[in-house]
Amino acid sequence: MRDEGGHAGVAASCRPITDILTRVGDKWSVMVVILLGNGTKRFNEMRRLIGGISQRMLTLTLRGLERDGLVTRTVFPTVPPRVDYALTDLGRSLLVPISALGAWAHGHRDAIDAARLAFDARVDANAAQDS
């Protein structure tokens, strides 16, 4: 059996991994996992610490991480209710690869910036020639 691209069994075998990588590789999920790696946080505390995330996006991200078993949500019966978020053991196991990826990105950002500038210059030069 072949997928739409003609590759035998690739799509079916990659689908479960792709689903997981979509969650753990998402920009907001990475930031939440790193933040919770420093300890339990409340929703508004995370929202303040993660610049640029909307309330809706943080809610969706936390729900997805909770669904995947990476984050726990604990509601305390106070007025108003207090909700704490923390990494599970599975979530903590994600800190090592995420930290390695972050270190790689940090260490290679100058090279990537240079490659982007060179690419953009080539594209702009080709576009000018085609005009």
Secondary structure, DSSP 8 states (H G I E B T S, - for coil): -B-TTS-BTHHHHHHHHHHHHHHHTSHHHHHHHHHHTT--EEHHHHHHHSTT--HHHHHHHHHHHHHTTSEEEEEE--SS-EEEEEE-HHHHHTHHHHHHHHHHHHHHHHHHHHHHHHHHHHHHHHHHHH-
